[in-house]
Amino acid sequence: MEQRLIFLTILGMALVTYLPRLAPAWLLSSRTLHPAMARFLSFVPTAVLSALLLPSLLVVEGRLNVTPQNVFLWAAIPTLLVAWRTRSFFGGVATGLVLVAGARLLLGL
């Protein structure tokens, strides 16, 4: 493929990726949002993360899996509790890692 075409493709991909993300920041940077809108937007990261994470916890090989062998699902429950109670990202990640590693090591899952 020609170098110019590759460069233009990368440039176009960068524009369609970053422009929708930067446009609201540019347009709203000098304004204050209504408190109700700010509160609504504060839930967006949690909702998006949940929407991305939940299918990977519940669906294994294209099928719903809530059996005791689904180590990721069962490790996620105490991990979420630790993250919620401590408000610590590192604490949640460390808890999840220890639980999954422990289950695999001790239980052979």
N, CA and C atoms as an extended XYZ file, in Angstrom:
327
Properties=species:S:1:pos:R:3:atomname:S:1:resname:S:1:resid:I:1 pbc="F F F"
N         0.856       -1.173        0.000 N   MET     1
C         0.000        0.000        0.000 CA  MET     1
C         0.903        1.239        0.000 C   MET     1
N         0.471        2.223       -0.687 N   GLU     2
C         1.247        3.448       -0.798 CA  GLU     2
C         1.317        4.172        0.554 C   GLU     2
N         2.486        4.739        0.842 N   GLN     3
C         2.711        5.405        2.124 CA  GLN     3
C         1.748        6.556        2.356 C   GLN     3
N         1.449        7.297        1.306 N   ARG     4
C         0.530        8.440        1.446 CA  ARG     4
C        -0.866        7.959        1.840 C   ARG     4
N        -1.328        6.870        1.250 N   LEU     5
C        -2.637        6.321        1.569 CA  LEU     5
C        -2.681        5.819        3.010 C   LEU     5
N        -1.610        5.181        3.450 N   ILE     6
C        -1.540        4.710        4.839 CA  ILE     6
C        -1.605        5.897        5.799 C   ILE     6
N        -0.846        6.944        5.506 N   PHE     7
C        -0.849        8.127        6.364 CA  PHE     7
C        -2.232        8.765        6.413 C   PHE     7
N        -2.885        8.912        5.252 N   LEU     8
C        -4.217        9.509        5.226 CA  LEU     8
C        -5.242        8.638        5.953 C   LEU     8
N        -5.087        7.334        5.859 N   THR     9
C        -5.985        6.427        6.577 CA  THR     9
C        -5.828        6.592        8.083 C   THR     9
N        -4.593        6.647        8.554 N   ILE    10
C        -4.331        6.828        9.986 CA  ILE    10
C        -4.855        8.182       10.444 C   ILE    10
N        -4.638        9.205        9.660 N   LEU    11
C        -5.119       10.547       10.001 CA  LEU    11
C        -6.654       10.567       10.069 C   LEU    11
N        -7.313        9.943        9.092 N   GLY    12
C        -8.773        9.877        9.109 CA  GLY    12
C        -9.295        9.114       10.307 C   GLY    12
N        -8.625        8.003       10.651 N   MET    13
C        -9.038        7.220       11.816 CA  MET    13
C        -8.870        8.035       13.098 C   MET    13
N        -7.796        8.792       13.181 N   ALA    14
C        -7.579        9.630       14.362 CA  ALA    14
C        -8.673       10.685       14.480 C   ALA    14
N        -9.056       11.275       13.359 N   LEU    15
C       -10.105       12.306       13.393 CA  LEU    15
C       -11.447       11.741       13.852 C   LEU    15
N       -11.858       10.603       13.279 N   VAL    16
C       -13.160       10.062       13.676 CA  VAL    16
C       -13.136        9.466       15.071 C   VAL    16
N       -11.957        9.180       15.601 N   THR    17
C       -11.865        8.660       16.963 CA  THR    17
C       -11.847        9.791       17.986 C   THR    17
N       -11.036       10.804       17.748 N   TYR    18
C       -10.839       11.838       18.762 CA  TYR    18
C       -11.764       13.034       18.636 C   TYR    18
N       -12.244       13.355       17.455 N   LEU    19
C       -13.114       14.516       17.313 CA  LEU    19
C       -14.408       14.386       18.112 C   LEU    19
N       -15.106       13.246       18.082 N   PRO    20
C       -16.315       13.133       18.916 CA  PRO    20
C       -16.018       13.193       20.416 C   PRO    20
N       -14.815       12.856       20.803 N   ARG    21
C       -14.460       12.929       22.228 CA  ARG    21
C       -14.092       14.346       22.643 C   ARG    21
N       -13.405       15.053       21.754 N   LEU    22
C       -12.934       16.394       22.096 CA  LEU    22
C       -13.989       17.472       21.884 C   LEU    22
N       -14.895       17.279       20.937 N   ALA    23
C       -15.890       18.313       20.627 CA  ALA    23
C       -16.712       18.719       21.853 C   ALA    23
N       -17.275       17.783       22.630 N   PRO    24
C       -18.029       18.223       23.811 CA  PRO    24
C       -17.151       18.966       24.824 C   PRO    24
N       -15.912       18.543       24.969 N   ALA    25
C       -15.026       19.228       25.913 CA  ALA    25
C       -14.753       20.657       25.452 C   ALA    25
N       -14.534       20.837       24.175 N   TRP    26
C       -14.302       22.173       23.650 CA  TRP    26
C       -15.550       23.038       23.778 C   TRP    26
N       -16.702       22.467       23.449 N   LEU    27
C       -17.935       23.254       23.457 CA  LEU    27
C       -18.430       23.579       24.867 C   LEU    27
N       -18.176       22.690       25.808 N   LEU    28
C       -18.709       22.890       27.160 CA  LEU    28
C       -17.673       23.404       28.159 C   LEU    28
N       -16.448       23.647       27.718 N   SER    29
C       -15.391       24.027       28.665 CA  SER    29
C       -15.647       25.385       29.324 C   SER    29
N       -16.333       26.270       28.646 N   SER    30
C       -16.564       27.598       29.225 CA  SER    30
C       -17.938       27.719       29.885 C   SER    30
N       -18.688       26.626       29.927 N   ARG    31
C       -20.037       26.664       30.505 CA  ARG    31
C       -20.102       25.787       31.749 C   ARG    31
N       -21.045       26.113       32.593 N   THR    32
C       -21.321       25.246       33.735 CA  THR    32
C       -22.585       24.459       33.433 C   THR    32
N       -22.519       23.201       33.748 N   LEU    33
C       -23.665       22.338       33.510 CA  LEU    33
C       -24.668       22.471       34.648 C   LEU    33
N       -25.919       22.241       34.317 N   HIS    34
C       -26.961       22.184       35.328 CA  HIS    34
C       -26.612       21.035       36.285 C   HIS    34
N       -26.820       21.209       37.585 N   PRO    35
C       -26.461       20.151       38.535 CA  PRO    35
C       -27.079       18.791       38.216 C   PRO    35
N       -28.291       18.771       37.694 N   ALA    36
C       -28.930       17.496       37.344 CA  ALA    36
C       -28.180       16.821       36.192 C   ALA    36
N       -27.729       17.613       35.219 N   MET    37
C       -26.970       17.055       34.096 CA  MET    37
C       -25.604       16.563       34.560 C   MET    37
N       -24.965       17.314       35.435 N   ALA    38
C       -23.665       16.892       35.958 CA  ALA    38
C       -23.795       15.591       36.740 C   ALA    38
N       -24.855       15.485       37.527 N   ARG    39
C       -25.081       14.242       38.272 CA  ARG    39
C       -25.341       13.082       37.324 C   ARG    39
N       -26.162       13.303       36.290 N   PHE    40
C       -26.436       12.273       35.301 CA  PHE    40
C       -25.140       11.817       34.630 C   PHE    40
N       -24.309       12.753       34.223 N   LEU    41
C       -23.064       12.414       33.535 CA  LEU    41
C       -22.064       11.721       34.451 C   LEU    41
N       -22.186       11.916       35.754 N   SER    42
C       -21.257       11.253       36.671 CA  SER    42
C       -21.460        9.745       36.700 C   SER    42
N       -22.634        9.276       36.272 N   PHE    43
C       -22.905        7.840       36.254 CA  PHE    43
C       -22.487        7.164       34.949 C   PHE    43
N       -22.130        7.926       33.944 N   VAL    44
C       -21.790        7.354       32.639 CA  VAL    44
C       -20.586        6.403       32.713 C   VAL    44
N       -19.464        6.754       33.350 N   PRO    45
C       -18.343        5.808       33.384 CA  PRO    45
C       -18.706        4.475       34.042 C   PRO    45
N       -19.461        4.507       35.114 N   THR    46
C       -19.861        3.279       35.790 CA  THR    46
C       -20.775        2.450       34.899 C   THR    46
N       -21.698        3.091       34.220 N   ALA    47
C       -22.622        2.371       33.344 CA  ALA    47
C       -21.888        1.741       32.159 C   ALA    47
N       -20.958        2.480       31.575 N   VAL    48
C       -20.207        1.950       30.438 CA  VAL    48
C       -19.324        0.791       30.875 C   VAL    48
N       -18.640        0.940       31.996 N   LEU    49
C       -17.794       -0.146       32.492 CA  LEU    49
C       -18.620       -1.388       32.800 C   LEU    49
N       -19.770       -1.207       33.394 N   SER    50
C       -20.651       -2.343       33.688 CA  SER    50
C       -21.114       -3.028       32.412 C   SER    50
N       -21.474       -2.240       31.415 N   ALA    51
C       -21.938       -2.811       30.149 CA  ALA    51
C       -20.832       -3.585       29.447 C   ALA    51
N       -19.600       -3.151       29.607 N   LEU    52
C       -18.480       -3.862       28.998 CA  LEU    52
C       -18.075       -5.086       29.803 C   LEU    52
N       -18.161       -4.999       31.109 N   LEU    53
C       -17.656       -6.060       31.974 CA  LEU    53
C       -18.643       -7.199       32.177 C   LEU    53
N       -19.902       -6.905       32.348 N   LEU    54
C       -20.887       -7.937       32.692 CA  LEU    54
C       -20.958       -9.091       31.691 C   LEU    54
N       -20.996       -8.838       30.376 N   PRO    55
C       -21.029       -9.973       29.452 CA  PRO    55
C       -19.802      -10.882       29.563 C   PRO    55
N       -18.637      -10.309       29.820 N   SER    56
C       -17.445      -11.152       29.933 CA  SER    56
C       -17.443      -11.973       31.222 C   SER    56
N       -18.194      -11.539       32.216 N   LEU    57
C       -18.300      -12.317       33.449 CA  LEU    57
C       -19.347      -13.416       33.352 C   LEU    57
N       -20.401      -13.168       32.612 N   LEU    58
C       -21.521      -14.109       32.574 CA  LEU    58
C       -21.505      -15.066       31.388 C   LEU    58
N       -20.894      -14.666       30.284 N   VAL    59
C       -20.937      -15.475       29.070 CA  VAL    59
C       -19.558      -16.072       28.805 C   VAL    59
N       -19.516      -17.398       28.753 N   VAL    60
C       -18.282      -18.119       28.448 CA  VAL    60
C       -18.560      -19.012       27.248 C   VAL    60
N       -17.753      -18.864       26.205 N   GLU    61
C       -17.902      -19.635       24.971 CA  GLU    61
C       -19.315      -19.517       24.391 C   GLU    61
N       -19.871      -18.316       24.446 N   GLY    62
C       -21.162      -18.049       23.846 CA  GLY    62
C       -22.370      -18.520       24.633 C   GLY    62
N       -22.156      -19.009       25.842 N   ARG    63
C       -23.269      -19.497       26.661 CA  ARG    63
C       -23.215      -18.865       28.042 C   ARG    63
N       -24.388      -18.665       28.617 N   LEU    64
C       -24.495      -18.132       29.970 CA  LEU    64
C       -23.873      -19.132       30.948 C   LEU    64
N       -22.971      -18.657       31.788 N   ASN    65
C       -22.282      -19.542       32.720 CA  ASN    65
C       -22.285      -18.930       34.113 C   ASN    65
N       -23.148      -19.435       34.980 N   VAL    66
C       -23.190      -18.997       36.382 CA  VAL    66
C       -22.902      -20.181       37.301 C   VAL    66
N       -22.105      -21.099       36.805 N   THR    67
C       -21.753      -22.288       37.576 CA  THR    67
C       -20.598      -21.983       38.526 C   THR    67
N       -20.342      -22.844       39.489 N   PRO    68
C       -19.196      -22.637       40.390 CA  PRO    68
C       -17.842      -22.655       39.661 C   PRO    68
N       -17.784      -23.178       38.449 N   GLN    69
C       -16.530      -23.199       37.705 CA  GLN    69
C       -16.201      -21.856       37.050 C   GLN    69
N       -17.124      -20.919       37.039 N   ASN    70
C       -16.870      -19.594       36.477 CA  ASN    70
C       -16.166      -18.747       37.529 C   ASN    70
N       -14.860      -18.920       37.606 N   VAL    71
C       -14.060      -18.283       38.658 CA  VAL    71
C       -14.104      -16.758       38.560 C   VAL    71
N       -14.200      -16.227       37.351 N   PHE    72
C       -14.207      -14.773       37.194 CA  PHE    72
C       -15.471      -14.144       37.774 C   PHE    72
N       -16.602      -14.798       37.570 N   LEU    73
C       -17.852      -14.289       38.127 CA  LEU    73
C       -17.821      -14.285       39.647 C   LEU    73
N       -17.411      -15.377       40.231 N   TRP    74
C       -17.410      -15.476       41.694 CA  TRP    74
C       -16.336      -14.597       42.326 C   TRP    74
N       -15.228      -14.376       41.639 N   ALA    75
C       -14.205      -13.460       42.153 CA  ALA    75
C       -14.656      -12.006       42.020 C   ALA    75
N       -15.513      -11.727       41.042 N   ALA    76
C       -15.964      -10.350       40.819 CA  ALA    76
C       -16.838       -9.843       41.953 C   ALA    76
N       -17.584      -10.721       42.582 N   ILE    77
C       -18.521      -10.280       43.628 CA  ILE    77
C       -17.780       -9.672       44.824 C   ILE    77
N       -16.833      -10.378       45.467 N   PRO    78
C       -16.108       -9.728       46.567 CA  PRO    78
C       -15.207       -8.590       46.086 C   PRO    78
N       -14.732       -8.683       44.846 N   THR    79
C       -13.909       -7.602       44.305 CA  THR    79
C       -14.716       -6.313       44.212 C   THR    79
N       -15.945       -6.406       43.733 N   LEU    80
C       -16.798       -5.220       43.652 CA  LEU    80
C       -17.113       -4.668       45.039 C   LEU    80
N       -17.326       -5.550       45.999 N   LEU    81
C       -17.593       -5.090       47.360 CA  LEU    81
C       -16.393       -4.351       47.948 C   LEU    81
N       -15.195       -4.898       47.728 N   VAL    82
C       -13.983       -4.236       48.238 CA  VAL    82
C       -13.799       -2.888       47.558 C   VAL    82
N       -13.965       -2.845       46.243 N   ALA    83
C       -13.803       -1.579       45.516 CA  ALA    83
C       -14.835       -0.551       45.965 C   ALA    83
N       -16.055       -1.008       46.204 N   TRP    84
C       -17.115       -0.096       46.630 CA  TRP    84
C       -16.860        0.428       48.039 C   TRP    84
N       -16.475       -0.454       48.958 N   ARG    85
C       -16.275       -0.036       50.347 CA  ARG    85
C       -15.024        0.824       50.527 C   ARG    85
N       -13.943        0.480       49.821 N   THR    86
C       -12.685        1.208       50.014 CA  THR    86
C       -12.525        2.377       49.052 C   THR    86
N       -13.329        2.376       47.971 N   ARG    87
C       -13.196        3.398       46.919 CA  ARG    87
C       -11.773        3.408       46.363 C   ARG    87
N       -11.149        2.248       46.314 N   SER    88
C        -9.772        2.132       45.858 CA  SER    88
C        -9.714        1.258       44.619 C   SER    88
N        -9.261        1.836       43.521 N   PHE    89
C        -9.095        1.064       42.296 CA  PHE    89
C        -8.044       -0.019       42.494 C   PHE    89
N        -6.916        0.351       43.084 N   PHE    90
C        -5.847       -0.624       43.320 CA  PHE    90
C        -6.314       -1.743       44.248 C   PHE    90
N        -7.058       -1.397       45.279 N   GLY    91
C        -7.571       -2.411       46.194 CA  GLY    91
C        -8.495       -3.394       45.501 C   GLY    91
N        -9.348       -2.896       44.619 N   GLY    92
C       -10.239       -3.770       43.865 CA  GLY    92
C        -9.477       -4.682       42.915 C   GLY    92
N        -8.520       -4.114       42.196 N   VAL    93
C        -7.719       -4.916       41.263 CA  VAL    93
C        -6.919       -5.971       42.019 C   VAL    93
N        -6.296       -5.570       43.119 N   ALA    94
C        -5.504       -6.525       43.914 CA  ALA    94
C        -6.387       -7.642       44.460 C   ALA    94
N        -7.573       -7.305       44.923 N   THR    95
C        -8.496       -8.322       45.440 CA  THR    95
C        -8.873       -9.312       44.350 C   THR    95
N        -9.220       -8.810       43.181 N   GLY    96
C        -9.582       -9.674       42.066 CA  GLY    96
C        -8.442      -10.591       41.657 C   GLY    96
N        -7.234      -10.042       41.583 N   LEU    97
C        -6.074      -10.852       41.211 CA  LEU    97
C        -5.813      -11.958       42.228 C   LEU    97
N        -5.869      -11.604       43.497 N   VAL    98
C        -5.611      -12.601       44.549 CA  VAL    98
C        -6.692      -13.683       44.533 C   VAL    98
N        -7.942      -13.298       44.363 N   LEU    99
C        -9.027      -14.284       44.363 CA  LEU    99
C        -8.946      -15.234       43.167 C   LEU    99
N        -8.704      -14.696       41.987 N   VAL   100
C        -8.615      -15.554       40.799 CA  VAL   100
C        -7.382      -16.460       40.886 C   VAL   100
N        -6.243      -15.888       41.276 N   ALA   101
C        -5.028      -16.703       41.388 CA  ALA   101
C        -5.201      -17.776       42.459 C   ALA   101
N        -5.805      -17.402       43.598 N   GLY   102
C        -6.033      -18.368       44.658 CA  GLY   102
C        -6.978      -19.497       44.239 C   GLY   102
N        -8.050      -19.134       43.555 N   ALA   103
C        -9.006      -20.154       43.089 CA  ALA   103
C        -8.360      -21.098       42.094 C   ALA   103
N        -7.532      -20.547       41.215 N   ARG   104
C        -6.862      -21.402       40.232 CA  ARG   104
C        -5.819      -22.283       40.899 C   ARG   104
N        -5.100      -21.744       41.840 N   LEU   105
C        -4.046      -22.493       42.498 CA  LEU   105
C        -4.613      -23.544       43.456 C   LEU   105
N        -5.517      -23.122       44.318 N   LEU   106
C        -6.026      -24.014       45.355 CA  LEU   106
C        -7.132      -24.959       44.869 C   LEU   106
N        -7.987      -24.468       43.974 N   LEU   107
C        -9.125      -25.259       43.542 CA  LEU   107
C        -8.941      -25.866       42.153 C   LEU   107
N        -7.897      -25.452       41.460 N   GLY   108
C        -7.643      -25.978       40.124 CA  GLY   108
C        -8.635      -25.518       39.073 C   GLY   108
N        -9.230      -24.359       39.280 N   LEU   109
C       -10.232      -23.863       38.318 CA  LEU   109
C        -9.575      -23.099       37.188 C   LEU   109
